[in-house]
Amino acid sequence: MPSQLLPSIELETGAHPDASVIWLHGLGADGNDFVPIVEEMTLPDTLRIRFVFPHAPVRPVTLNNGVAMRAWYDIYAADLASRADMAGVRQSQGQIEALIAREKARGIAARRIVVAGFSQGGAIALYSALRHPERLAGVLALSTYLVQPEALAEEG
């Protein structure tokens, strides 16, 4: 587990949350991107959910002429088969695992944690949730793709 957690924005819908949603933004955005969705969902007052909106690290993105921006991994090309920087994907997976571990340390069971993401964040949400050793409550992946689907089948 990395020694330092990603900086994040946290919102709680009630005291003493018993569920968590870790929501990952897309390329070039930051954790603020999906904060407004919590209010828009008009959740029942009885739900006690902690929403965690981490900020991806800033890194150069090859596809965007090497411009540094918040990104979960470098993107080499538009081609889905060869676009993802797998070292960056695995680094981000480790950072998401650290956030999951922190939620568990705060008393949230794995089966009460959802990993969500949009676009590049959705790719990391899928990559992380499908490899997590425990069953999570779910994964929500919007406008995204599955990074190296053949590797998932090989991993069993």
N, C-alpha and C positions, 0 to 999 in steps of 0.2 A: 504494500500500500504506500503511495507517495506520502512523504512526511508532511506535506502541506496540501490542504484541500483547495479546490478551485474557489475563488471568490464567488459568492452567490447572493442573490436576493431571496429572502424567505418571507412567505405570507402564511399565516395560520387562520383557518376559518373558525377555530374555537380553541378554548384552553385545553391543554394536555392532548395534543393530537394523537390519534391512534391509527393513522394512515398517512402515507407520504406519496407525493407525485414529484418526481425529478424530471423537469421539463427542459429540453435542450433546444436552443435557438439554431437558426440556419446560418450559413456562411455570411460573414460580414456584419452580422447583427450582434447583439449581446443579450444578457439575461433579462433586460428590461422588455424585450420584444413581446413576450407572452404574458407579462404580469397582468395586463388589463383583462385577460380572459377569465381570471378567477371571478371577478365581479360579474362578468357577462354570463357566466354559467348559472347564476342564481341558484346556488346549491341550498338545500335545506339547512336551517340553522342547527340541526342536530348533528350534522357531519363535522368531524374535527380532523381536518386534513392539513398537513404542512406541505405547502408547495415550495419547491426548491428550484430556483432558476439560475443555474451556474453560468458564468462567463467563460467561453472558450479562450484558450491562450491566443495571443497575437503571434502570427507566423506568416512568412511569405507564402503566397499561393501562386504556383507556377502558371496555372491556366489564366490567371489575372495579371500576367506580365510581372510576376514576382512581387506585387504590391503586398505589403504586410497588412493583415486584417485579422479579426477574430475568426478562427477556423479550428475545427476539431481535427483536421488533418490536411495535408497539402493535396491539391488536385493537379495531377500531371496532364490530363487530357480530357476531352469531352467523352471519349469512348468509355462506356461503363466497365468493360472488362479490364482496362488497364489504368483507370483514372485515379484510384486511391493509393495514397502513401501508406502502406501497411504498417510501418513503424509508428506513424502518427495515429493510425486507427487503434493500434494496440495500446499506445500511450493514453489516448482518450478513454479507451475501455478501462484501463487501470484507474483513471481519475473518476470515472463513474462508479466503479466498484468501491472506491474509497468513500464516495458519497452514500452509497447503499450501506456500507459498513457503519458509517456515522449514524444513519437513520436507525439501524438495528441497535446500535449502542444507546440511542435515545429511547429505546423501548418499542420501536415499530418492528413487527414481525415481517419477514421477507414477503409473506403472502399478503401483506397489506401495503406493499410498495409497488407503484407503477412507474415505469420509465417511459417518458414521452419525448418526442422530438419532431422537428420540422426540417425538411430538406436534408442538409448535411447532418444536422442534429438527429433527424430521424434515422439516418443510416447508422449513427453511433448508438442510438437507443436500441435498434434492432440487433446490432452486433453484440452489444453488451448484455441485453436481456436474454437473448437466445443462448448465451454462453454462461450465464450466471449459474452456479452450482445448485442453487435452491430455486424452487418455484416462486416466481414473483406474482403479484396480483394481476399484472398485465403489462403489455407494451402498446403504446400508441405511436404510430409512425405515419406522418402526414407528408405527402408530396416528396417521396424519397425512393430509395432503392436498397436492395440487400447487397452489402459488400461481400464479394467472393462467395457466392452461394455454394459453389462446389466444395469449398473448404469446410463449410458447416456440415455437409453430408459426410465428409471424410472424418471429421472430428467425432462423429457419432453422437 
